[in-house]
Amino acid sequence: MSKRLGLLWVLMFLFSGCQDYVVKERETGYKGKARVNPFLAFERFVEIDTGQSLEMRVHWQEMDDDAALIILPATMLTSKEYVKQLQSWVAGGGHAVFIIDHAEMRANEWSESMIDTEVPDVVKELCADVGMTLDESAQANKYQNLKLGDEEYLVNLMSSYRLAYDGDSELPLATADWGDGAVTILVDGNLLRNRTIDQEQHIEVVAHLLGVRRQGEIVFMRGVGISFFGMLWEKGWMVVVGAMTLVVFWLLGHMQRFGPLENDYEDTQMRAYDHHLEMIGDFHWRLDRARSLLEPLRKEAQELCHHWQMKTGRIDEGLFEVMAMQTNIPIERVQRAMSEWKIKDSLTFTNTVADLQLIRNAFI
């Protein structure tokens, strides 16, 4: 039997055992728009059920009179001013739905744990105004039944908050009148999210919420929070641009420059020695206020004076007193010439160098 025929029999034997296999399903998550928008399924359902598109807003805006239903995370109400705006709009016949847990866009669809939600005090006060009580519990509360009017629905919700209204102490959802409108508190946003909107009878509850409203637009605030800088740019962008321009010009005028500015000469003529010396002196002056130029002169003057004292036997006399006596310069000027480092301007520097030259020449 040839080698090729033997290899063929081996391959047939190996592949004959590949018929048995197990099919396993593994959830890999969403792609595209559903990955960045956990409420995309709710948005599509609104379009199908009502025939109008759902308006998505990324930050707080004043309520429109044309809007009929507004859904938003409770954490967005961080100020009493926003509550007043919302109360005025609801009192005119609007319907506001507040979501407690799983309302943020950043919440992970595949995470079993919840993002810690801290409900603002103004929201709890709002609940108290309409007769509700919203309290945080030590552990998560699971809800399997939800009653709306005479109908009872099966749900699969969980929240770290307890909602009480009209004699019931643990409710996943409650609606109360507020003026001519209504306010609904929903403790778990999973009722509307992509992964759980089709569980149990969630979609029936969503349809009921959409039906209890007047005619008008439906608005969903995505829950990215209220941006102070966004509001500042929206209301006062001209002031911001003016302030930034002023800061830029101030920095250009006060930034420290190291060394002289390079001049753009058209020719390459040779420069005189005094010109090079002047540029070197100006560079040292800008860099360290001429400290490197004064230090060698002071050391030389001090050494010459010390040798003169030893030579004349006047070593016990003070250094500055001897210099002042030999040069007929006031002792204050001698002290300034020998010890002052903070030179204010070029004129003071010139006088200091002149005094050091007099002191040096007096002991040569």
Secondary structure, DSSP 8 states (H G I E B T S, - for coil): --HHHHHHHHHHHHHTT-S------------THHHH-TTHHHHHHHHHHHSS--EEESS-----TTEEEEEEEGGG--SHHHHHHHHHHHHTT-EEEEEEES-STTS-TT-SS-------HHHHHHHHHTT-EEEEEEEEEEEEEEEETTEEEEEEEEEEEEEEETTEEEESEEEEEETTEEEEEEEEGGGTSTTTTTSTTHHHHHHHHHHSS-SSEEEEE------HHHHHHHHHHHHHHHHHHHHHHHHHHHS---S------SS-----HHHHHHHHHHHHHHHHTTHHHHHHHHHHHHHHHHHHHHHHT-TTS-HHHHHHHHHT--HHHHHHHHH-----SHHHHHHHHHHHHHHHHHT-
